Amino acid sequence: LYVRASADTAYLDAVGGRVTAIQSKLSALKASGTDVTALDSALSDLQAKVTDAQGHLTGFAAALLSPQPTSAAQVATATATLKAVHTDVAAIRQDVKSLRQARRSVKNKVAAAG
């Protein structure tokens, strides 16, 4: 459970780090007069999912690695938490894919018009 949580945390950190780059690209497109409303909405949705998943993982490792014996209830709670994070991560991956496709589409339209 700990290893999976660590992998999810690393992925969420990587996606969070890319958000700034995506925002700057959207700003550049917006400045060129391109309608990026759908992309802004998708990015906001992505950020909300990242925040939600990170919230689930807050304190997860410390609780799981506490020196007290782990009960079946603690393991069940940890498993449920990771399932919720997995759902968020799957949705985040789909959002990233959609953002990439939408950005390519917008770039192609701009290139065709220019």
Secondary structure, 3 states (H helix, E strand, C coil): CHHHHHHHHHHHHHHHHHHHHHHHHHHHHHHCCCCCHHHHHHHHHHHHHHHHHHHHHCCHHHHHCCCCCCCHHHHHHHHHHHHHHHHHHHHHHHHHHHHHHHHHHHHHHHHHHC
